[in-house]
């Protein structure tokens, strides 16, 4: 992934140099020897790669739990920063694991929503979070970089009021076209998500909508 031209038309992002890439199989080395990560090793390489790709204000916070599991969090400055940041992670040989959309109260109060992208980096987990507008939310597709993002992005468009720009196949996955889009936002409260009753609650309300139509 050396071609880092931004498809959105923004200034092209330069490819990462060999010095800025994490050595293969060494993502955990910078964390060895204590509970606090060594910011001079691989951790610094991850931070510098994301800062180069997404902007100098981009920072990564790393933690290590009692079982040695490494987790990192990074809040991107804008939705436009997602694509170059994803390229930087691909340069580090990271793998996309999951995409999680959610509506925290702190964002809703400001008219926004959040989407978290979870990546595996040689056993460590790195989460990139993007804040988007609550209405007319748009996010660039990561399928050109991570092919397994295909269905996750289609599900995102189908269940939430989010447009994924540049997706190669934006068709619905399982909802009939007669059902209005974004049912998870319109029909299922967050409390229902939390108690694992999402599926039944959604279909009960979808059927109710169709009977009222």
VMD Tcl script that draws the C-alpha trace (Angstrom):
set ca {
  {0.00 0.00 0.00}
  {2.55 2.58 -1.08}
  {0.07 4.63 -3.09}
  {-1.26 7.01 -0.43}
  {-3.16 9.40 -2.67}
  {-6.32 10.56 -0.91}
  {-9.35 9.52 -3.01}
  {-11.38 12.37 -1.47}
  {-9.25 14.89 -3.37}
  {-7.25 16.13 -0.38}
  {-3.50 16.63 -0.42}
  {-1.77 13.26 -1.06}
  {-0.24 11.58 1.96}
  {3.39 10.55 1.52}
  {4.18 6.82 1.89}
  {5.65 5.77 5.23}
  {9.40 5.40 5.28}
  {10.99 2.11 6.39}
  {12.06 3.81 9.63}
  {8.45 4.73 10.42}
  {7.09 1.21 9.90}
  {6.96 -1.29 12.75}
  {9.36 -4.25 12.25}
  {7.54 -7.45 11.39}
  {6.49 -9.50 14.41}
  {7.73 -6.90 16.90}
  {4.61 -5.00 17.88}
  {4.85 -6.31 21.45}
  {8.58 -5.66 21.94}
  {8.12 -2.03 22.89}
  {5.89 -3.08 25.80}
  {8.16 -5.67 27.41}
  {9.75 -5.13 30.79}
  {7.00 -3.35 32.71}
  {3.42 -2.19 32.97}
  {4.11 1.07 31.13}
  {4.78 0.90 27.38}
  {8.20 1.97 26.12}
  {7.39 4.98 23.93}
  {10.81 4.89 22.31}
  {10.28 1.59 20.50}
  {7.49 0.22 18.39}
  {4.91 2.32 20.23}
  {6.64 5.45 19.01}
  {6.64 4.01 15.49}
  {2.87 3.50 15.57}
  {2.32 6.99 16.98}
  {4.57 8.66 14.41}
  {2.98 6.74 11.53}
  {-0.53 7.86 12.54}
  {0.61 11.42 13.20}
  {2.20 11.55 9.76}
  {-0.90 10.15 8.11}
  {-3.71 11.85 10.06}
  {-2.11 14.99 11.45}
  {0.34 16.00 14.15}
  {-2.44 16.36 16.72}
  {-3.21 12.63 16.44}
  {-2.05 10.74 19.53}
  {-2.26 7.11 20.67}
  {-2.80 5.99 24.28}
  {-1.57 2.48 25.10}
  {-2.44 0.29 28.08}
  {-1.45 -3.19 29.17}
  {-3.69 -5.22 31.47}
  {-2.66 -7.76 34.10}
  {-2.76 -10.56 31.53}
  {-0.42 -8.74 29.20}
  {-3.06 -7.76 26.65}
  {-2.09 -4.55 24.86}
  {-4.74 -2.07 23.78}
  {-4.38 1.32 22.16}
  {-6.88 4.10 21.52}
  {-6.67 6.91 19.02}
  {-9.31 9.55 18.30}
  {-8.90 10.88 14.77}
  {-9.30 14.63 14.20}
  {-11.87 14.18 11.40}
  {-13.57 11.66 9.14}
  {-11.21 12.65 6.33}
  {-8.30 11.38 8.43}
  {-9.67 7.80 8.48}
  {-8.43 6.75 5.04}
  {-4.79 7.87 5.44}
  {-4.75 6.47 8.99}
  {-5.99 3.11 7.70}
  {-3.23 3.11 5.09}
  {-0.68 3.73 7.84}
  {-2.01 0.73 9.78}
  {-1.83 -1.39 6.63}
  {1.81 -0.33 6.29}
  {2.31 -1.66 9.82}
  {0.75 -4.96 8.65}
  {-2.29 -4.45 10.83}
  {-5.59 -6.26 10.19}
  {-9.09 -4.84 10.48}
  {-11.10 -6.85 13.01}
  {-14.39 -5.01 13.55}
  {-16.32 -1.78 12.96}
  {-18.51 -0.53 15.81}
  {-20.97 2.37 15.35}
  {-22.51 3.88 18.46}
  {-24.25 6.99 19.79}
  {-22.75 8.04 23.14}
  {-24.60 10.72 25.04}
  {-21.61 13.07 24.96}
  {-21.69 13.05 21.16}
  {-25.47 13.17 20.80}
  {-25.60 16.29 22.94}
  {-23.29 17.94 20.40}
  {-25.19 16.57 17.41}
  {-22.68 13.84 16.61}
  {-22.10 10.09 16.44}
  {-19.00 7.90 16.72}
  {-17.62 4.95 14.78}
  {-14.79 2.80 16.15}
  {-12.49 0.77 13.89}
  {-10.70 -2.05 15.73}
  {-7.41 -3.34 14.34}
  {-5.10 -6.20 15.31}
  {-1.39 -5.33 15.30}
  {0.53 -8.54 15.94}
  {-1.62 -9.38 18.97}
  {-2.17 -5.83 20.17}
  {-5.52 -4.12 19.59}
  {-5.66 -0.57 18.27}
  {-8.99 1.28 18.07}
  {-9.41 4.33 15.86}
  {-12.47 6.42 16.73}
  {-14.07 8.92 14.35}
  {-16.69 11.49 15.35}
  {-19.24 12.30 12.65}
  {-22.35 14.50 12.41}
  {-25.53 12.86 13.64}
  {-27.22 13.81 10.36}
  {-25.74 13.43 6.87}
  {-22.81 11.43 8.23}
  {-20.29 10.42 5.55}
  {-17.22 8.21 5.91}
  {-14.76 6.95 3.27}
  {-14.80 3.25 2.47}
  {-11.83 1.19 3.67}
  {-12.51 -1.69 1.28}
  {-9.66 -0.68 -1.07}
  {-7.28 -1.23 1.86}
  {-9.02 -3.92 3.95}
  {-11.22 -6.15 1.79}
  {-12.93 -7.68 4.83}
  {-14.50 -4.28 5.53}
  {-16.96 -4.89 2.66}
  {-19.85 -6.44 4.57}
  {-19.22 -4.42 7.72}
  {-19.60 -1.19 5.79}
  {-22.71 -2.45 4.00}
  {-24.26 -3.33 7.34}
  {-23.28 0.11 8.65}
  {-25.11 1.82 5.76}
  {-28.13 -0.45 6.10}
  {-28.73 -0.17 9.83}
  {-27.52 3.36 10.56}
  {-27.87 6.78 8.98}
  {-24.31 6.74 7.64}
  {-23.15 6.94 4.02}
  {-19.95 5.08 3.15}
  {-18.42 6.95 0.23}
  {-16.66 4.90 -2.43}
  {-17.97 1.47 -1.42}
  {-17.81 -0.83 -4.48}
  {-21.11 -2.63 -3.72}
  {-23.45 -0.59 -1.49}
  {-26.44 -2.94 -1.82}
  {-28.37 -4.00 1.27}
  {-27.35 -7.21 2.96}
  {-30.60 -8.52 4.44}
  {-33.29 -5.82 4.93}
  {-36.01 -5.59 2.28}
  {-35.97 -2.36 0.28}
  {-39.50 -1.55 1.46}
  {-38.11 -1.01 4.97}
  {-36.84 2.49 5.62}
  {-33.10 2.59 6.18}
  {-31.38 3.13 9.54}
  {-33.80 0.98 11.62}
  {-31.36 0.67 14.52}
  {-31.49 4.42 15.02}
  {-35.24 4.77 14.53}
  {-36.56 1.65 16.24}
  {-34.13 0.22 18.79}
  {-32.95 2.19 21.84}
  {-29.39 1.80 23.10}
  {-30.63 0.02 26.23}
  {-31.93 -2.78 23.99}
  {-28.52 -3.16 22.36}
  {-27.00 -3.61 25.80}
  {-29.23 -6.49 26.88}
  {-28.68 -8.57 23.71}
  {-32.34 -8.38 22.65}
  {-31.61 -6.30 19.54}
  {-32.74 -8.81 16.91}
  {-36.20 -9.57 18.31}
  {-36.89 -5.94 19.20}
  {-35.90 -4.79 15.73}
  {-38.08 -7.25 13.84}
  {-41.08 -6.68 16.12}
  {-40.92 -2.98 15.37}
  {-40.20 -3.44 11.67}
  {-43.28 -5.66 11.34}
  {-45.30 -3.10 13.24}
  {-44.23 -0.41 10.79}
  {-45.22 -2.53 7.81}
  {-48.65 -3.30 9.31}
  {-49.26 0.40 9.87}
  {-48.25 1.32 6.33}
}
mol new
graphics top color blue
foreach p $ca { graphics top sphere $p radius 0.5 }
foreach p [lrange $ca 0 end-1] q [lrange $ca 1 end] { graphics top cylinder $p $q radius 0.2 }
display resetview
